[in-house]
Amino acid sequence: MTLEYLVSAVNQEETLPEKMHLDADAIVINQGRDYAFREYESGGHRIRFFSMPEKGVGLSRNTALQRAEGDIILFADEDIVYAEGAAEKVLRAFSEHPEADMLLFNVEVTEERRTYRIDSFRRVHRYNCGRYPAYSFALRLRKARECNLSYHLWFGGGARFSNGEDSLFINDCLKAGMKVYAVPVTIGEEIPRPSTWFHGYNEKFFYDRGVLYHYLYGRLAPVMGLRFLLRGRDKMFGELSFAEAKRQMRLGYRLGKEAKE
């Protein structure tokens, strides 16, 4: 098997693969620059570096996905630095788990940024898939294409709604019947930087979350939204009250429903 990194970046230089310690072939989608393409070697690996002026993390991931050639693809962001032997660890995990169409890996982040931690091998289902970020995703390219998978362009950095593109993608993988597992293998670490989308628990945050929850849960969106608000009640309510946050999410559910009809 071969591994290929699919890197989403903004305003980066061609030295990025070296900074990220990429130890396999890679496609870099570099947004915010004039159209350009260059193919070159870095550390003995083939790098295809695409520059484009359009921005949007979903667009960048789709652009890479359409051009991917590796047996296994691993989504990556510009602020991830990979551990020595990361590619080998990923390929070994797929060899050990031939039943898996997609595997999720640990990437170390600061405590305030942590949304998940994989401590044991386990199956991932739709009810517990929403906390995993794209940089934990590795999947078999042939299966992804059989299922016609792509990222939703409405969600994520540079899009209309601020985040949720990763949750929608993995949810689509599971709906398509893919077998997804989490493995207790760490492959790198995130270098801290300011968030590109989070600007506080304000009206837009809860409104966007409402739209996302309709796409994820349909009729169950209000129930799952209430669960989200109750779980976060100790940290989320300051700028807005519980009632105001709930109202914004309700407006988001409505827009999501109208957009789907």
Secondary structure per residue as TSV (DSSP state, phi and psi in degrees):
chain	resnum	aa	ss	phi	psi
A	1	M	-	360.0	153.1
A	2	T	-	-119.8	150.6
A	3	L	E	-113.7	143.5
A	4	E	E	-135.5	126.7
A	5	Y	E	-80.0	137.4
A	6	L	E	-114.9	104.1
A	7	V	E	-102.2	127.4
A	8	S	E	-98.8	124.9
A	9	A	E	-143.0	161.9
A	10	V	E	-135.1	125.2
A	11	N	S	52.8	48.1
A	12	Q	-	-107.9	168.1
A	13	E	-	-104.9	170.6
A	14	E	T	-71.7	-5.5
A	15	T	T	-81.8	-2.1
A	16	L	H	-54.7	-45.1
A	17	P	H	-55.7	-35.6
A	18	E	H	-67.6	-42.8
A	19	K	H	-63.2	-34.0
A	20	M	H	-84.7	-7.0
A	21	H	T	59.4	43.4
A	22	L	-	-68.5	126.5
A	23	D	-	-115.8	31.4
A	24	A	S	-158.4	174.4
A	25	D	E	-59.0	155.6
A	26	A	E	-151.7	151.4
A	27	I	E	-113.5	126.6
A	28	V	E	-111.4	124.0
A	29	I	E	-104.8	107.4
A	30	N	E	-105.1	105.1
A	31	Q	E	-91.2	158.7
A	32	G	S	88.7	12.8
A	33	R	S	-127.5	165.3
A	34	D	-	-65.0	155.0
A	35	Y	S	-58.0	129.9
A	36	A	E	-164.2	157.5
A	37	F	E	-144.8	137.8
A	38	R	E	-145.1	136.8
A	39	E	E	-112.5	131.3
A	40	Y	E	-155.0	176.3
A	41	E	E	-105.6	142.8
A	42	S	E	-139.9	116.4
A	43	G	T	62.9	26.9
A	44	G	T	83.8	8.2
A	45	H	E	-115.0	149.9
A	46	R	E	-79.6	123.8
A	47	I	E	-116.0	127.9
A	48	R	E	-111.8	113.8
A	49	F	E	-111.7	107.5
A	50	F	E	-104.2	128.4
A	51	S	E	-110.0	144.3
A	52	M	E	-155.5	146.0
A	53	P	S	-76.6	-27.0
A	54	E	-	-66.2	146.5
A	55	K	-	-121.2	150.9
A	56	G	-	147.6	120.4
A	57	V	H	-64.9	-35.7
A	58	G	H	-64.5	-42.1
A	59	L	H	-61.1	-43.6
A	60	S	H	-64.8	-40.2
A	61	R	H	-68.7	-38.9
A	62	N	H	-64.9	-40.1
A	63	T	H	-60.7	-41.7
A	64	A	H	-69.4	-42.8
A	65	L	H	-59.9	-39.9
A	66	Q	H	-65.4	-25.3
A	67	R	H	-104.5	-0.6
A	68	A	-	-66.2	149.6
A	69	E	-	-132.3	-14.0
A	70	G	S	-70.3	153.6
A	71	D	S	-63.2	-41.5
A	72	I	E	-115.9	132.8
A	73	I	E	-114.0	141.8
A	74	L	E	-125.9	115.9
A	75	F	E	-70.2	141.0
A	76	A	E	-143.5	154.6
A	77	D	E	-117.3	158.5
A	78	E	T	-63.2	-20.3
A	79	D	T	-99.0	17.5
A	80	I	E	-100.6	133.5
A	81	V	E	-113.2	122.1
A	82	Y	E	-87.4	144.9
A	83	A	-	-72.4	157.6
A	84	E	T	-60.1	130.7
A	85	G	T	79.5	16.2
A	86	A	H	-59.7	-46.5
A	87	A	H	-60.8	-41.8
A	88	E	H	-62.6	-39.6
A	89	K	H	-62.0	-42.4
A	90	V	H	-65.1	-47.6
A	91	L	H	-64.2	-37.5
A	92	R	H	-63.7	-41.1
A	93	A	H	-62.8	-39.5
A	94	F	H	-68.9	-35.0
A	95	S	H	-65.4	-37.9
A	96	E	H	-76.1	-19.2
A	97	H	-	-129.4	70.7
A	98	P	T	-63.2	-17.5
A	99	E	T	-75.1	-14.5
A	100	A	-	-86.3	132.7
A	101	D	S	-89.3	-26.5
A	102	M	E	-147.3	137.2
A	103	L	E	-123.9	145.8
A	104	L	E	-112.9	135.3
A	105	F	E	-120.6	159.0
A	106	N	E	-78.5	138.5
A	107	V	E	-130.0	126.1
A	108	E	E	-70.3	133.7
A	109	V	-	-137.3	168.7
A	110	T	-	-65.6	155.6
A	111	E	G	-58.6	-39.5
A	112	E	G	-70.1	-16.8
A	113	R	G	-97.6	-7.5
A	114	R	-	-72.1	127.8
A	115	T	-	-117.4	-10.1
A	116	Y	-	-157.5	161.1
A	117	R	-	-153.0	124.1
A	118	I	-	-98.7	113.5
A	119	D	-	-108.4	-11.9
A	120	S	S	-154.7	156.9
A	121	F	-	-67.7	130.7
A	122	R	E	-156.9	156.6
A	123	R	E	-79.5	143.0
A	124	V	-	-108.1	132.7
A	125	H	-	-120.4	172.8
A	126	R	G	-63.6	-31.3
A	127	Y	G	-76.2	-14.1
A	128	N	G	-131.1	26.3
A	129	C	-	-97.4	-9.5
A	130	G	T	-75.7	-7.2
A	131	R	T	-97.0	-2.0
A	132	Y	-	-93.3	130.4
A	133	P	-	-85.5	163.3
A	134	A	G	-59.2	-34.4
A	135	Y	G	-69.8	-4.1
A	136	S	G	-93.6	-6.9
A	137	F	E	-87.6	128.0
A	138	A	E	-133.3	138.6
A	139	L	E	-149.5	160.8
A	140	R	E	-77.1	121.2
A	141	L	H	-61.2	-41.0
A	142	R	H	-59.7	-41.0
A	143	K	H	-68.0	-40.4
A	144	A	H	-59.9	-39.3
A	145	R	H	-75.7	-34.3
A	146	E	H	-60.4	-35.7
A	147	C	T	-89.2	-0.8
A	148	N	T	55.5	48.3
A	149	L	-	-82.7	145.6
A	150	S	-	-158.3	164.7
A	151	Y	-	-84.4	144.5
A	152	H	-	-75.1	129.7
A	153	L	T	-84.5	-4.1
A	154	W	T	-82.8	-18.2
A	155	F	B	-120.2	146.8
A	156	G	S	108.9	171.8
A	157	G	T	-53.2	130.9
A	158	G	T	84.4	0.0
A	159	A	S	-109.4	179.4
A	160	R	S	-64.7	-42.0
A	161	F	B	-110.3	139.3
A	162	S	S	-68.9	-30.5
A	163	N	S	-160.3	178.2
A	164	G	-	113.4	-4.0
A	165	E	H	-62.9	-34.4
A	166	D	H	-70.2	-40.9
A	167	S	H	-62.8	-40.2
A	168	L	H	-66.0	-39.6
A	169	F	H	-65.0	-49.9
A	170	I	H	-67.5	-32.5
A	171	N	H	-63.2	-41.2
A	172	D	H	-64.5	-37.8
A	173	C	H	-59.2	-45.6
A	174	L	H	-69.4	-39.8
A	175	K	H	-62.9	-30.9
A	176	A	T	-77.6	-2.9
A	177	G	T	92.4	10.8
A	178	M	-	-70.5	144.6
A	179	K	-	-92.5	115.8
A	180	V	E	-116.5	132.1
A	181	Y	E	-133.0	150.7
A	182	A	E	-102.9	135.2
A	183	V	E	-120.6	140.5
A	184	P	E	-80.5	60.7
A	185	V	E	-126.0	125.3
A	186	T	E	-96.5	129.9
A	187	I	E	-116.6	-6.8
A	188	G	E	176.6	-169.3
A	189	E	E	-141.1	152.4
A	190	E	E	-92.6	132.8
A	191	I	-	-84.8	121.5
A	192	P	-	-59.1	141.3
A	193	R	-	-157.8	162.5
A	194	P	-	-61.8	144.9
A	195	S	-	-64.9	140.9
A	196	T	S	-85.1	-9.0
A	197	W	S	-132.2	-26.5
A	198	F	-	-88.1	119.8
A	199	H	-	-127.2	31.6
A	200	G	-	106.3	164.7
A	201	Y	S	-83.5	71.8
A	202	N	-	-105.9	-172.3
A	203	E	H	-59.2	-43.5
A	204	K	H	-63.6	-38.8
A	205	F	H	-57.1	-50.6
A	206	F	H	-73.9	-35.1
A	207	Y	H	-62.2	-49.1
A	208	D	H	-61.8	-38.2
A	209	R	H	-63.7	-36.5
A	210	G	H	-63.3	-44.1
A	211	V	H	-60.9	-47.1
A	212	L	H	-58.2	-45.7
A	213	Y	H	-64.7	-31.9
A	214	H	H	-65.2	-42.1
A	215	Y	H	-66.4	-33.8
A	216	L	H	-79.3	-42.1
A	217	Y	H	-120.2	-7.6
A	218	G	G	59.5	-125.0
A	219	R	G	-63.4	-22.7
A	220	L	G	-84.3	0.5
A	221	A	H	-54.8	-46.1
A	222	P	H	-61.1	-37.1
A	223	V	H	-67.8	-47.2
A	224	M	H	-67.8	-33.0
A	225	G	H	-66.3	-42.1
A	226	L	H	-62.9	-40.4
A	227	R	H	-60.2	-41.7
A	228	F	H	-62.7	-44.7
A	229	L	H	-65.8	-41.4
A	230	L	H	-67.6	-38.8
A	231	R	H	-65.9	-33.1
A	232	G	T	-100.3	13.9
A	233	R	T	-63.8	-22.3
A	234	D	T	-78.1	-16.8
A	235	K	T	-128.1	-17.0
A	236	M	S	-93.3	-18.0
A	237	F	-	-106.4	109.4
A	238	G	S	-156.4	-60.2
A	239	E	S	-67.1	-37.8
A	240	L	S	-124.7	152.2
A	241	S	-	-81.8	169.4
A	242	F	H	-56.2	-46.2
A	243	A	H	-63.9	-40.8
A	244	E	H	-67.1	-40.1
A	245	A	H	-64.0	-42.6
A	246	K	H	-62.4	-38.3
A	247	R	H	-64.9	-43.0
A	248	Q	H	-63.8	-40.2
A	249	M	H	-64.7	-37.0
A	250	R	H	-63.8	-38.7
A	251	L	H	-63.7	-37.1
A	252	G	H	-66.1	-41.8
A	253	Y	H	-56.2	-43.8
A	254	R	H	-62.6	-44.3
A	255	L	H	-65.0	-42.2
A	256	G	H	-59.4	-41.8
A	257	K	H	-65.5	-43.7
A	258	E	H	-65.0	-38.1
A	259	A	H	-67.2	-29.5
A	260	K	H	-83.0	-19.3
A	261	E	-	-81.9	360.0
